[in-house]
Amino acid sequence: MVSALPESVFGEFDTGDTAWVITAAALVLLMTPGLAFFYGGLSRGKSVLNMMMMSFGALATVSVIYVLWGFSMSFSDGITGNSDIGGIFANPFALFGSDQLMNTATIDGKEAVVTAGLSIPAVVFLGFQLTFAVITVALISGAVAERVKFSTWLVFTVVWATIVYFPLAHMVWGGLVGGGGIMGGGEDGFAAWMFGTTDGEANVAPIDFAGGTVVHINAGMAGLVLALIVGARVGFGKTAYRPHNIPFVMLGAALLWFGWFGFNVGSELAADLTAGKVWVNTTAATAAAIIGWLAVELIRDKHATSVGAASGIVAGLVAITPACGNLTPVGSLILGVIAGALAALAIGLKNKFGYDDSLDVVGVHLVAGLWGTIGVGLLAQDTGLFWGGDYKQVVVQIVIALFALAFTGILTTIIAFALKPLGWRVDADEEKSGIDEAEHAETAYELA
């Protein structure tokens, strides 16, 4: 096929890197069913199917729109050569449908594919990034468990991904394929404005290796906004909401941990030394976070719970996500144990402040995501405040964290109110009797 894309985006690809990133994409895709088990087990038995369906619904809707316009909004400027829109998002129509990524060209007598400067075909990069968009949207569902109409949720997934996720992904990661983005390390970003540039790159580049801002602060803040606007479950503050299936929670945590190696290690986009370092750092931080969470439980509650261990796994994975490529193993242990302890303490905030973050999206993803994003500014090898650097890295990290909070918070608020005419909540009687029966005409357990 004759391509209208610039010749510069075509090239040869590394088969080893390509095979690894395809595998990593499959691992990240597995995280969404893993999340369904994790959230499903934490919910009550009369709501488990709805909780799992919210994850699978997000998988369906976000996958479709990512292929149609999501990838184009996030990365097309670096591939087509067109300018982005204010460093915030790229043209959604430039690569609409993603067909152009399948184009080939003959360069120096050899067939070349669209690589956009990567060692992998751009279509493989699309598949990898698609899975990130899916899991980010699915994460939000835990904040409004057991009370939201499934139809309204599906509409929300499309609108939120388009207005919030795709632009934020562009702002942080657009530079991966030669594009722009005001939260990246290019000359038009925040970091360059604050501390100058050298050869067109920021002297102090923001660090978000695999999604502290794009995924976890983003999902956690959106979850907080929805929890506040949608309102609490019937009986919140009076009823004890206990997980109905703790083995599901443990299974979900195990699948998430397994899939997260694709998430973090795959973000290197190559099978190399850094990928190995990321694997070790991810494991170290996660293991340390389990210890941090259980230590808080033992001191505060005099016992260590299996739900606490599973939640510690997720908190550690969240915290190491932005930092996994920039810490030493010891730095990862420090980051992880603090993440586990902070998240264990933070889940109590909903009771203190009266918002019903049903499955602790705020306590785990927002708090641990903030700590990981800012903590890498303290612990990053060579540039961290406590690890050979100075104050500049942590300042940049605080700025991008605060921007992500404000960007997501404002836009999610607008979206949540805009969708109110559709009706966010099921009827109170339906909620009491069970949202599975009301929304899906099914129950998880038929007991004779």
C-alpha positions as CSV (number, residue, x, y, z in Angstrom):
1,M,0.0,0.0,0.0
2,V,1.3,3.5,-0.8
3,S,1.5,5.5,2.4
4,A,0.8,9.1,3.1
5,L,2.8,8.9,6.2
6,P,6.3,10.5,6.4
7,E,9.1,8.2,5.3
8,S,10.9,8.9,8.6
9,V,8.3,6.8,10.6
10,F,9.1,3.7,8.6
11,G,11.8,1.3,9.6
12,E,12.9,-2.2,10.5
13,F,11.9,-3.8,13.7
14,D,13.5,-6.1,16.2
15,T,11.7,-9.5,16.4
16,G,12.7,-10.1,20.0
17,D,11.5,-6.8,21.2
18,T,8.3,-7.2,19.2
19,A,7.6,-10.7,20.6
20,W,8.1,-9.5,24.1
21,V,5.8,-6.4,23.8
22,I,3.1,-8.6,22.2
23,T,3.4,-10.9,25.2
24,A,3.4,-8.0,27.6
25,A,0.2,-6.7,26.0
26,A,-1.5,-10.1,26.6
27,L,-0.3,-9.9,30.2
28,V,-1.8,-6.5,30.7
29,L,-5.0,-7.5,29.1
30,L,-5.2,-10.3,31.7
31,M,-5.2,-7.7,34.4
32,T,-8.8,-6.6,33.6
33,P,-10.3,-10.1,34.3
34,G,-8.0,-10.2,37.3
35,L,-9.4,-6.9,38.5
36,A,-12.9,-8.3,38.0
37,F,-12.1,-11.2,40.4
38,F,-10.5,-8.8,42.9
39,Y,-13.4,-6.4,42.9
40,G,-16.0,-9.1,42.6
41,G,-14.7,-10.9,45.7
42,L,-14.6,-7.6,47.7
43,S,-18.2,-6.9,46.9
44,R,-21.3,-8.5,48.4
45,G,-22.7,-11.7,46.9
46,K,-25.7,-10.0,45.5
47,S,-23.5,-7.5,43.5
48,V,-20.6,-9.7,42.3
49,L,-21.8,-10.2,38.7
50,N,-22.4,-6.5,38.2
51,M,-19.0,-5.6,39.7
52,M,-17.3,-8.1,37.3
53,M,-19.4,-6.9,34.3
54,M,-18.3,-3.3,34.9
55,S,-14.7,-4.5,34.2
56,F,-15.7,-6.5,31.1
57,G,-17.9,-3.7,29.9
58,A,-15.0,-1.3,30.0
59,L,-12.8,-3.8,28.2
60,A,-15.3,-3.8,25.4
61,T,-16.1,-0.1,25.0
62,V,-12.6,1.2,25.5
63,S,-11.0,-1.3,23.1
64,V,-13.4,-0.3,20.4
65,I,-12.8,3.5,20.7
66,Y,-9.1,3.1,21.2
67,V,-8.8,1.4,17.8
68,L,-11.1,4.1,16.3
69,W,-9.7,7.3,17.8
70,G,-8.0,6.7,21.1
71,F,-4.6,5.9,19.7
72,S,-4.8,8.8,17.3
73,M,-5.7,11.2,20.1
74,S,-2.8,9.9,22.1
75,F,0.0,9.4,19.6
76,S,-0.8,10.5,16.0
77,D,1.2,13.7,16.0
78,G,4.5,11.9,16.3
79,I,3.6,9.5,13.4
80,T,1.8,11.8,11.0
81,G,4.0,14.9,11.6
82,N,1.0,17.0,12.4
83,S,1.0,19.3,15.4
84,D,-0.9,18.4,18.5
85,I,-3.5,20.6,20.2
86,G,-1.7,22.7,22.8
87,G,0.4,19.8,24.0
88,I,-2.8,18.3,25.4
89,F,-4.0,15.9,22.7
90,A,-3.4,14.9,19.1
91,N,-5.8,14.9,16.2
92,P,-8.4,12.1,16.7
93,F,-9.0,11.9,12.9
94,A,-5.4,11.7,11.8
95,L,-5.1,8.0,12.3
96,F,-8.8,7.3,12.7
97,G,-9.4,3.5,12.6
98,S,-5.7,2.8,12.8
99,D,-5.6,1.4,9.3
100,Q,-2.5,3.5,8.3
101,L,-0.4,1.7,10.9
102,M,-0.6,-1.4,8.7
103,N,1.1,0.4,5.8
104,T,4.5,-0.6,4.4
105,A,7.1,1.2,2.3
106,T,10.2,0.3,0.4
107,I,13.3,2.0,1.7
108,D,16.8,1.3,0.4
109,G,15.3,-1.7,-1.4
110,K,13.9,-3.2,1.8
111,E,10.3,-3.4,3.0
112,A,9.8,-1.2,6.1
113,V,6.8,-0.9,8.4
114,V,5.5,1.9,10.6
115,T,7.8,1.9,13.7
116,A,7.7,5.6,14.6
117,G,11.3,5.4,15.9
118,L,10.6,2.3,18.1
119,S,12.2,-1.1,17.7
120,I,8.7,-2.6,17.3
121,P,5.9,-2.0,14.7
122,A,3.6,0.9,15.7
123,V,0.6,-1.4,15.6
124,V,2.2,-3.5,18.3
125,F,2.6,-0.3,20.4
126,L,-1.1,0.4,19.7
127,G,-2.1,-3.0,21.1
128,F,0.1,-2.5,24.2
129,Q,-1.3,1.0,24.9
130,L,-4.9,-0.2,24.3
131,T,-4.7,-2.5,27.3
132,F,-3.5,0.4,29.6
133,A,-6.6,2.4,28.6
134,V,-8.9,-0.5,29.4
135,I,-7.5,-1.2,32.9
136,T,-7.4,2.4,33.8
137,V,-11.2,2.9,33.1
138,A,-12.0,-0.4,34.8
139,L,-10.2,0.6,38.0
140,I,-12.6,3.5,38.5
141,S,-15.6,1.1,38.9
142,G,-14.6,0.0,42.4
143,A,-15.3,3.5,43.8
144,V,-19.0,3.2,42.9
145,A,-19.7,-0.5,43.3
146,E,-23.1,-1.9,44.0
147,R,-25.2,1.1,43.0
148,V,-24.6,2.4,39.5
149,K,-26.7,1.6,36.4
150,F,-24.7,-0.5,34.0
151,S,-25.9,1.4,30.9
152,T,-24.8,4.8,32.4
153,W,-21.5,3.2,33.3
154,L,-20.9,2.1,29.7
155,V,-21.6,5.7,28.5
156,F,-19.2,7.0,31.1
157,T,-16.4,4.7,30.0
158,V,-16.6,6.1,26.4
159,V,-16.8,9.8,27.4
160,W,-14.2,9.6,30.2
161,A,-11.7,7.7,28.1
162,T,-12.0,10.2,25.3
163,I,-12.0,13.4,27.3
164,V,-9.7,12.5,30.2
165,Y,-7.6,9.4,29.5
166,F,-6.5,9.9,25.9
167,P,-5.3,13.5,26.5
168,L,-3.5,12.6,29.7
169,A,-1.7,9.7,27.9
170,H,-0.7,12.1,25.2
171,M,0.6,14.7,27.6
172,V,2.8,12.2,29.5
173,W,3.8,9.7,26.8
174,G,3.4,11.4,23.5
175,G,7.1,11.7,23.2
176,L,7.6,8.0,23.0
177,V,6.8,8.1,19.3
178,G,8.3,11.6,18.6
179,G,5.2,13.6,19.5
180,G,4.6,16.3,22.1
181,G,2.9,16.6,25.5
182,I,3.1,19.2,28.2
183,M,3.8,16.6,31.0
184,G,6.7,15.0,29.0
185,G,10.4,15.8,28.7
186,G,10.2,17.9,25.5
187,E,11.0,21.5,25.2
188,D,7.3,22.5,25.4
189,G,6.6,20.7,28.7
190,F,6.3,21.9,32.3
191,A,9.7,20.6,33.2
192,A,11.4,22.5,30.4
193,W,9.6,25.7,31.4
194,M,10.9,25.4,35.0
195,F,14.4,24.2,34.6
196,G,15.4,24.8,31.0
197,T,16.4,22.6,28.1
198,T,19.5,21.1,26.5
199,D,19.3,20.1,22.8
200,G,15.6,20.4,22.9
201,E,15.0,18.2,25.9
202,A,14.2,19.2,29.5
203,N,17.2,19.3,31.8
204,V,15.0,17.6,34.4
205,A,12.6,15.2,32.7
206,P,9.4,14.1,34.5
207,I,9.4,10.4,35.5
208,D,6.4,8.3,34.9
209,F,7.7,5.0,33.6
210,A,4.5,3.0,33.4
211,G,1.6,5.1,34.6
212,G,1.6,6.7,38.0
213,T,-0.2,9.8,36.7
214,V,-1.8,8.4,33.5
215,V,-3.3,5.3,35.2
216,H,-3.4,5.5,39.0
217,I,-3.7,9.1,40.0
218,N,-6.1,9.4,37.1
219,A,-8.3,6.5,38.0
220,G,-8.1,7.3,41.8
221,M,-9.1,10.9,41.4
222,A,-11.9,9.9,39.0
223,G,-13.1,7.4,41.5
224,L,-13.2,10.0,44.3
225,V,-15.2,12.4,42.2
226,L,-17.7,9.8,41.2
227,A,-18.1,8.5,44.8
228,L,-18.9,12.1,45.9
229,I,-21.3,12.9,43.1
230,V,-23.1,9.5,42.8
231,G,-23.4,9.3,46.6
232,A,-23.1,6.5,49.1
233,R,-24.7,3.1,49.1
234,V,-27.9,2.6,51.0
235,G,-26.9,1.9,54.6
236,F,-23.4,3.4,54.3
237,G,-22.1,4.1,57.8
238,K,-24.7,1.7,59.4
239,T,-24.1,-1.5,57.5
240,A,-21.0,-3.6,57.6
241,Y,-20.0,-4.3,54.0
242,R,-17.9,-7.5,54.1
243,P,-16.2,-9.2,51.1
244,H,-18.3,-12.1,50.1
245,N,-15.5,-14.3,48.6
246,I,-12.0,-13.7,49.9
247,P,-10.5,-16.5,47.7
248,F,-11.7,-14.4,44.7
249,V,-9.8,-11.5,46.1
250,M,-6.6,-13.5,46.5
251,L,-7.0,-14.9,43.0
252,G,-7.6,-11.5,41.5
253,A,-4.5,-10.1,43.3
254,A,-2.4,-12.9,42.0
255,L,-3.6,-12.3,38.4
256,L,-3.0,-8.6,38.8
257,W,0.6,-9.2,40.1
258,F,1.3,-11.6,37.2
259,G,-0.2,-9.2,34.6
260,W,1.7,-6.3,36.1
261,F,5.0,-7.6,34.8
262,G,3.6,-6.9,31.4
263,F,2.5,-3.5,32.6
264,N,5.8,-2.4,34.0
265,V,8.4,-4.5,32.3
266,G,6.6,-4.1,28.9
267,S,6.8,-0.4,29.2
268,E,10.5,-0.5,28.4
269,L,9.3,-1.6,25.0
270,A,12.4,-3.8,24.6
271,A,13.9,-7.0,26.0
272,D,17.0,-5.5,27.5
273,L,18.9,-4.8,30.8
274,T,16.4,-2.2,31.9
275,A,13.6,-4.6,31.5
276,G,15.4,-7.0,33.9
277,K,15.8,-4.2,36.4
278,V,12.2,-3.3,36.2
279,W,11.2,-6.9,36.9
280,V,13.3,-7.0,40.0
281,N,12.1,-3.5,41.2
282,T,8.5,-4.5,40.7
283,T,8.9,-7.7,42.7
284,A,10.8,-6.0,45.5
285,A,8.4,-3.1,46.0
286,T,5.3,-5.4,45.9
287,A,6.7,-7.8,48.4
288,A,7.7,-4.9,50.7
289,A,4.3,-3.4,50.4
290,I,2.7,-6.6,51.7
291,I,4.9,-6.3,54.8
292,G,4.1,-2.6,55.2
293,W,0.3,-3.2,55.0
294,L,0.3,-6.2,57.3
295,A,2.5,-4.3,59.8
296,V,-0.1,-1.6,60.1
297,E,-2.8,-4.2,60.6
298,L,-0.9,-6.0,63.3
299,I,-0.2,-2.7,65.2
300,R,-3.6,-1.2,64.7
301,D,-5.9,-4.3,64.7
302,K,-3.8,-7.0,66.3
303,H,-4.2,-9.3,63.3
304,A,-3.0,-9.7,59.7
305,T,-5.7,-10.4,57.1
306,S,-5.6,-12.1,53.7
307,V,-7.5,-9.1,52.2
308,G,-4.8,-6.9,53.7
309,A,-2.1,-9.0,52.0
310,A,-4.0,-8.8,48.7
311,S,-4.5,-5.1,49.0
312,G,-0.8,-4.6,49.9
313,I,0.1,-6.4,46.7
314,V,-2.0,-3.9,44.7
315,A,-0.7,-0.9,46.7
316,G,2.9,-1.9,46.0
317,L,2.3,-2.5,42.3
318,V,0.6,0.9,42.0
319,A,3.5,2.8,43.8
320,I,6.3,1.2,41.8
321,T,4.5,1.7,38.5
322,P,5.9,5.3,37.8
323,A,9.2,4.5,39.4
324,C,10.2,1.0,38.3
325,G,12.7,2.1,35.7
326,N,14.5,4.7,37.8
327,L,15.1,3.1,41.2
328,T,17.7,0.7,42.6
329,P,16.3,-2.5,44.2
330,V,16.9,-1.0,47.7
331,G,15.1,2.1,46.7
332,S,12.2,-0.1,45.5
333,L,12.0,-1.8,48.8
334,I,11.8,1.6,50.6
335,L,9.1,2.9,48.2
336,G,7.1,-0.3,48.5
337,V,7.0,-0.7,52.3
338,I,6.0,3.0,52.7
339,A,3.3,2.5,50.0
340,G,1.8,-0.5,51.8
341,A,1.7,1.4,55.1
342,L,0.3,4.6,53.6
343,A,-2.5,2.8,51.7
344,A,-3.4,0.7,54.8
345,L,-3.9,3.9,56.7
346,A,-5.6,5.8,53.9
347,I,-8.5,3.4,53.4
348,G,-9.9,4.7,56.7
349,L,-10.3,8.2,55.2
350,K,-13.7,7.4,53.7
351,N,-15.1,6.7,57.1
352,K,-13.6,9.9,58.5
353,F,-14.8,12.1,55.7
354,G,-18.0,10.3,54.8
355,Y,-17.5,9.3,51.2
356,D,-18.3,5.8,50.0
357,D,-15.3,4.7,48.0
358,S,-16.7,1.2,48.1
359,L,-13.6,-0.9,47.2
360,D,-10.9,1.6,48.2
361,V,-9.9,2.9,44.8
362,V,-8.9,6.2,46.5
363,G,-7.0,4.7,49.4
364,V,-5.0,2.3,47.2
365,H,-4.7,3.8,43.7
366,L,-4.8,7.5,44.4
367,V,-2.7,7.5,47.6
368,A,-0.2,4.9,46.4
369,G,-0.1,6.5,43.0
370,L,0.7,9.9,44.5
371,W,3.3,8.4,46.7
372,G,5.0,6.5,43.8
373,T,4.9,9.6,41.5
374,I,6.4,11.9,44.2
375,G,8.5,9.2,45.9
376,V,10.5,8.6,42.7
377,G,11.6,12.3,43.0
378,L,13.1,11.4,46.3
379,L,14.6,8.0,45.5
380,A,15.4,8.0,41.8
381,Q,18.9,6.8,41.1
382,D,21.2,9.8,40.3
383,T,18.4,12.4,40.2
384,G,16.4,11.8,43.4
385,L,16.7,14.1,46.3
386,F,18.0,11.3,48.6
387,W,19.8,9.3,46.0
388,G,22.5,11.6,44.4
389,G,20.3,14.3,42.9
390,D,18.8,17.6,44.2
391,Y,15.5,19.2,44.7
392,K,14.6,19.6,41.1
393,Q,13.3,16.1,40.3
394,V,11.0,16.0,43.3
395,V,9.6,19.5,42.3
396,V,8.9,18.3,38.8
397,Q,7.2,15.2,40.2
398,I,5.0,17.2,42.5
399,V,4.0,19.5,39.6
400,I,2.9,16.6,37.3
401,A,1.0,14.9,40.2
402,L,-0.9,18.1,41.0
403,F,-1.7,18.8,37.4
404,A,-3.0,15.2,36.9
405,L,-5.2,15.7,40.0
406,A,-6.6,19.0,38.8
407,F,-7.1,17.9,35.2
408,T,-8.9,14.7,36.1
409,G,-10.8,16.1,39.0
410,I,-12.3,19.0,37.0
411,L,-13.1,17.1,33.8
412,T,-14.6,14.1,35.7
413,T,-16.8,16.4,37.7
414,I,-18.1,17.9,34.4
415,I,-18.7,14.5,32.9
416,A,-20.4,13.1,36.0
417,F,-22.9,16.0,36.2
418,A,-23.4,15.9,32.4
419,L,-24.5,12.2,32.6
420,K,-26.9,12.8,35.5
421,P,-29.9,13.0,33.1
422,L,-29.3,9.4,32.2
423,G,-29.6,8.4,35.9
424,W,-26.5,7.2,37.7
425,R,-28.2,5.1,40.3
426,V,-30.5,2.1,40.4
427,D,-33.6,2.4,42.6
428,A,-33.0,2.0,46.4
429,D,-35.2,-1.1,46.5
430,E,-33.2,-2.7,43.7
431,E,-30.0,-1.8,45.4
432,K,-31.2,-3.5,48.6
433,S,-32.4,-6.6,46.9
434,G,-29.3,-6.9,44.7
435,I,-28.0,-5.1,41.7
436,D,-27.2,-8.3,39.9
437,E,-30.8,-9.3,39.6
438,A,-32.0,-5.7,38.8
439,E,-29.4,-4.9,36.1
440,H,-28.5,-8.3,34.7
441,A,-31.4,-10.7,35.5
442,E,-28.9,-13.1,37.0
443,T,-27.5,-14.1,40.3
444,A,-24.1,-15.5,41.0
445,Y,-25.2,-18.3,43.3
446,E,-28.3,-20.4,42.9
447,L,-28.7,-22.0,46.3
448,A,-31.4,-24.6,46.6
